[in-house]
């Protein structure tokens, strides 16, 4: 079958949704799915490119947001008509879904929509705040054949806006458990030498966009207190974003900014703990990658994070915007290597069972097949 994927960004522009799709596509292709990606054309990128045997069509987005959205859709429609896919799979509930629904109404192609994030900054809430948001939401509820919810929170939000159970399906993000895996102590020491990390330090890692909702400022602000308890504690912040300059003004000893990291796996394998203090998430890829790498995690109880973490079993779950709880959880785990090791092992086992890419890709292909057969 042929599937047209519509997503706001794609390689080399990489965020959580883009990484998730890029990791999934090879498995879908192995199962006989012919993938074509339609995405936005950002400065310096070619209008068409083949990336790892996948055709990528980058469409113009001139002017302000409303104009950009209309231009994207109008340019996408003739490409979709020419490709004649069996299914259109949109990623996000805004312009990708708008384009997909227009194509369905014109060309009678079934539409699948993956909701990327829930909560106060999620897709459903953002759509409601847009111009003609309620009208667009009603149109989506009427014309989208299947909504993919990656977390229970998102599934409940879809139910709340009237999407019936037979058009909602729970399929999580997946993670490459072969790429993200733990190392023995000897391998970790070699890796730390290569990365320039002190061999005896206790390493905590954050990976993600440096955006306000990630609350990395809380993590940076508590680090002096963490260092008072654990003098060799080092914090590595992987990623870039609009908060980077402000965060660098707050840092003291033991905090390291790596900038954009193409491959986060070595840092996770070299670390002792992973932290994600966000106030809103979908089903965070960074948590999946950290747990697959055998790391215990400290994360806020938002979005799908509590579906990845079993509190006191695979990590510690804390309330959002609670710096004292964040500090206490980090200090506890950094002081207790045995608990870290046990949590990391249990987390890795759980990820292998529920979130590995072969499992997730089979669920998606099964959904496609059921949709095409009318089930």
C-alpha positions in Angstrom: 0.0 0.0 0.0 1.1 3.6 -0.5 0.8 6.1 2.3 1.3 9.9 2.1 2.7 11.2 5.4 2.0 14.9 6.1 4.1 16.5 8.8 5.2 20.1 9.7 8.9 19.3 9.5 11.2 16.5 8.4 14.9 15.8 8.1 17.2 17.6 8.4 14.8 19.7 10.6 14.4 17.4 13.5 12.2 17.5 16.6 10.4 14.8 18.6 7.7 14.1 16.0 10.2 14.1 13.1 12.5 11.7 15.0 9.7 9.4 15.7 8.5 9.3 12.1 12.0 8.8 10.7 12.7 5.9 13.1 9.4 4.3 12.2 9.5 4.5 8.4 12.1 1.8 7.8 10.0 -0.7 9.7 6.9 0.3 7.7 8.8 -0.1 4.5 10.0 -3.6 5.5 6.3 -4.5 5.9 5.5 -3.3 2.3 4.3 0.3 2.9 5.4 2.7 0.2 6.0 6.0 2.1 6.0 9.5 0.6 6.5 12.5 3.0 5.0 16.0 2.4 6.4 18.7 4.7 7.1 22.4 4.9 10.0 23.9 3.0 12.2 25.9 5.3 15.1 28.2 4.1 18.0 26.4 2.5 16.1 23.1 1.8 15.4 21.7 -1.6 11.8 21.4 -2.8 12.3 17.7 -3.4 14.8 15.1 -2.0 15.0 11.4 -1.5 16.2 10.6 2.0 17.0 7.0 2.8 14.9 5.9 -0.2 11.9 7.9 0.9 10.7 10.7 -1.4 10.3 14.0 0.5 8.3 16.9 -1.0 8.9 20.2 0.7 6.1 22.7 0.1 6.3 26.5 0.2 5.1 28.5 3.3 5.3 32.1 2.3 4.1 35.1 4.4 2.2 35.0 7.7 0.8 31.8 9.2 -2.7 31.9 7.5 -1.1 32.5 4.1 1.5 29.8 4.7 -1.1 27.3 5.7 -3.2 28.0 2.6 -0.1 27.8 0.4 0.9 24.5 1.9 -2.5 22.9 1.4 -2.9 24.2 -2.2 0.6 22.9 -3.2 0.0 19.6 -1.5 -3.3 18.7 -3.2 -1.9 18.2 -6.7 1.0 16.1 -5.3 -1.5 14.0 -3.4 -3.6 13.5 -6.5 -0.6 12.5 -8.5 0.7 10.1 -5.9 -2.8 8.6 -5.4 -2.0 7.1 -2.0 -4.2 4.5 -0.4 -4.1 6.4 2.9 -3.1 9.9 4.0 -1.5 9.9 7.5 -1.3 13.4 9.0 0.9 14.2 12.0 -0.6 17.0 14.2 -4.2 18.4 14.4 -3.5 21.7 12.7 -2.4 22.4 9.1 -1.4 18.7 8.3 -5.0 17.6 9.2 -6.6 20.5 7.3 -4.7 19.4 4.2 -5.5 15.8 4.7 -9.2 16.4 5.1 -9.3 18.6 2.0 -7.6 15.8 0.0 -10.1 13.3 1.4 -13.1 15.4 0.3 -11.6 15.9 -3.1 -10.1 12.5 -3.8 -12.0 10.1 -1.4 -8.7 8.9 0.2 -9.0 7.7 3.8 -7.3 9.8 6.5 -5.5 8.9 9.6 -4.4 11.6 12.1 -1.8 11.2 14.8 -2.3 13.6 17.7 1.2 14.7 18.9 0.6 16.3 22.3 -2.1 16.6 24.9 -2.8 18.9 27.9 -2.6 22.7 28.1 -0.3 23.0 25.1 -1.7 20.0 23.2 -3.2 19.7 19.7 -6.9 19.8 20.8 -6.4 22.9 23.0 -4.4 24.7 20.3 -7.0 24.0 17.6 -9.7 25.5 19.8 -7.7 28.7 20.1 -7.2 29.1 16.3 -9.4 31.1 13.9 -12.5 29.0 13.0 -11.1 26.4 15.5 -14.5 24.9 16.4 -15.5 24.7 12.8 -12.3 23.0 11.9 -12.6 20.6 14.8 -16.2 19.6 13.8 -15.0 19.0 10.2 -12.1 16.8 11.5 -14.4 14.8 13.7 -16.7 14.2 10.7 -14.1 13.4 8.0 -11.1 11.8 9.7 -11.4 8.0 9.6 -9.0 7.2 12.5 -7.4 9.3 15.2 -4.3 7.9 16.8 -3.9 8.7 20.4 -0.4 8.2 21.8 -1.5 8.6 25.4 -4.5 8.1 27.6 -4.7 11.8 28.1 -5.1 12.4 24.4 -7.6 9.6 24.0 -9.8 11.2 26.7 -9.4 14.6 25.0 -10.6 13.2 21.7 -13.6 11.6 23.4 -14.3 14.9 25.0 -14.7 16.6 21.7 -17.0 13.9 20.3 -14.8 11.5 18.5 -16.5 8.1 18.9 -14.6 5.0 20.2 -14.6 3.2 16.8 -12.5 6.1 15.3 -10.0 6.3 18.1 -7.0 4.0 18.5 -4.2 3.9 21.0 -0.8 3.4 19.4 2.2 4.8 21.2 5.4 6.2 19.8 8.1 3.6 19.3 11.8 3.4 20.1 14.7 1.6 18.5 15.8 -0.7 21.3 18.9 -1.9 19.3 20.2 1.7 19.1 19.2 2.7 22.6 20.6 0.1 24.9 22.7 0.1 28.1 26.4 -0.5 28.3 28.4 -2.5 30.8 30.6 -0.4 33.2 33.7 -0.9 31.0 31.9 0.3 27.9 30.5 3.3 29.8 34.0 4.3 30.9 35.4 4.2 27.3 32.4 6.2 26.1 32.9 8.9 28.8 36.5 9.3 27.8 35.4 9.8 24.2 32.8 12.4 25.2 35.1 14.2 27.5 33.1 13.3 30.6 34.9 12.8 33.9 34.9 9.1 34.6 33.9 9.4 38.3 31.2 12.0 37.9 27.5 11.3 38.5 25.8 12.3 35.3 22.3 13.5 34.8 21.0 14.2 31.3 18.1 16.3 29.8 17.4 16.0 26.1 14.9 18.1 24.2 14.0 21.5 22.9 15.0 24.4 25.2 11.5 25.8 25.3 9.6 27.4 28.2 7.2 24.4 28.7 10.2 22.0 29.2 11.0 23.9 32.5 14.7 23.4 32.1 15.1 26.7 34.1 13.9 24.7 37.2 16.5 22.1 36.6 19.3 24.6 36.2 18.2 26.6 39.3 18.2 23.6 41.6 21.6 22.3 40.5 23.7 24.3 43.0 21.7 22.6 45.8 22.1 19.2 44.1 25.9 19.8 44.0 25.9 20.6 47.8 24.7 17.1 48.4 26.6 15.4 45.6 29.7 17.4 44.7 30.5 15.3 41.6 27.0 15.7 40.1 27.2 17.0 36.5 24.2 18.0 34.4 24.3 17.7 30.6 21.6 19.6 28.7 21.3 18.3 25.1 19.4 20.5 22.6 18.8 24.1 21.5 15.8 26.4 21.5 14.5 29.9 22.4 15.4 29.6 26.1 19.1 28.7 25.5 20.5 32.2 26.1 18.4 32.8 29.2 19.3 29.4 30.7 23.0 30.0 30.1 22.8 33.1 32.3 21.5 31.0 35.2 24.1 28.3 35.2 26.8 27.6 37.7 29.3 24.8 38.2 28.5 21.4 36.9 26.1 22.4 34.1 27.1 21.7 30.5 25.2 22.8 27.3 26.1 20.6 24.4 23.9 22.4 21.8 22.2 20.3 19.1 23.3 16.6 19.3 22.6 14.5 16.2 22.9 11.2 18.2 21.9 11.4 21.8 22.4 7.6 22.4 26.0 7.9 23.6 25.2 10.5 26.2 22.3 8.4 27.5 24.6 5.3 27.6 27.2 7.4 29.5 24.7 8.8 32.0 23.4 7.7 35.4 20.0 9.5 35.4 17.6 11.2 33.0 15.3 14.1 33.9 12.3 15.6 32.1 10.6 18.5 34.1 8.0 19.5 31.4 4.6 20.9 32.1 3.1 19.4 28.9 4.0 16.3 26.8 2.5 13.8 24.4 4.4 10.6 24.8 7.9 11.9 25.1 10.5 10.2 22.8 13.2 11.3 25.1 11.8 9.3 28.0 11.4 6.2 25.8 15.0 6.6 24.6 16.3 7.1 28.2 14.4 4.1 29.5 15.5 1.9 26.6 19.1 2.9 27.4 18.6 1.5 30.9 18.4 4.8 32.7 16.1 5.5 35.7 14.1 8.6 35.0 12.7 11.6 37.0 9.8 13.2 35.1 6.7 15.3 35.8 3.3 13.6 35.8 2.1 15.1 32.5 0.8 13.7 29.2 2.0 10.1 28.6 5.0 10.3 30.9 3.1 8.4 33.6 2.5 5.6 31.1 6.2 5.1 30.6 7.2 5.6 34.3 5.9 3.3 37.0 6.6 5.4 40.1 9.2 3.9 42.4 9.6 1.0 40.0 11.2 2.4 36.8 11.7 6.0 38.0 10.2 8.8 40.0 7.1 10.8 39.0 6.7 14.3 40.4 4.2 17.1 40.1 4.8 19.8 37.4 6.3 23.1 38.5 7.4 21.6 41.8 11.1 22.5 42.1 11.5 21.1 45.7 10.1 17.7 44.5 12.4 17.8 41.5 15.4 18.4 43.7 14.5 15.8 46.2 13.9 13.1 43.5 17.2 13.8 41.8 19.2 13.8 45.0 17.6 10.6 46.2 18.5 8.7 43.0 22.0 10.1 42.6 22.7 9.0 46.2 21.3 5.5 45.6 23.1 3.6 42.8 21.4 0.3 43.6 17.9 1.8 43.2 19.1 3.5 40.0 20.3 0.2 38.6 17.2 -1.7 39.5 14.9 1.0 38.1 16.9 1.2 34.9 16.7 -2.6 34.3 13.0 -2.7 34.9 12.4 0.3 32.7 14.4 -1.3 29.8 12.3 -4.5 30.1 9.1 -2.6 30.0 10.1 -0.5 27.0 11.1 -3.7 25.1 7.7 -5.2 25.8 5.5 -2.3 25.0 7.3 0.3 22.9 9.8 -1.3 20.5 9.6 -0.2 16.9 8.7 -3.7 15.5 5.7 -3.9 17.8 4.5 -0.3 17.1 5.0 -0.7 13.3 2.9 -3.9 13.3 0.1 -2.0 15.1 0.2 0.8 12.6 0.1 -1.6 9.6 -2.7 -3.5 11.1 -4.6 -0.3 11.5 -4.0 0.6 7.9 -5.2 -2.8 6.7 -8.3 -2.7 8.9 -9.1 0.8 7.6 -8.8 -0.3 3.9 -10.8 -3.4 4.5 -13.6 -1.4 6.1 -13.3 -2.9 9.6 
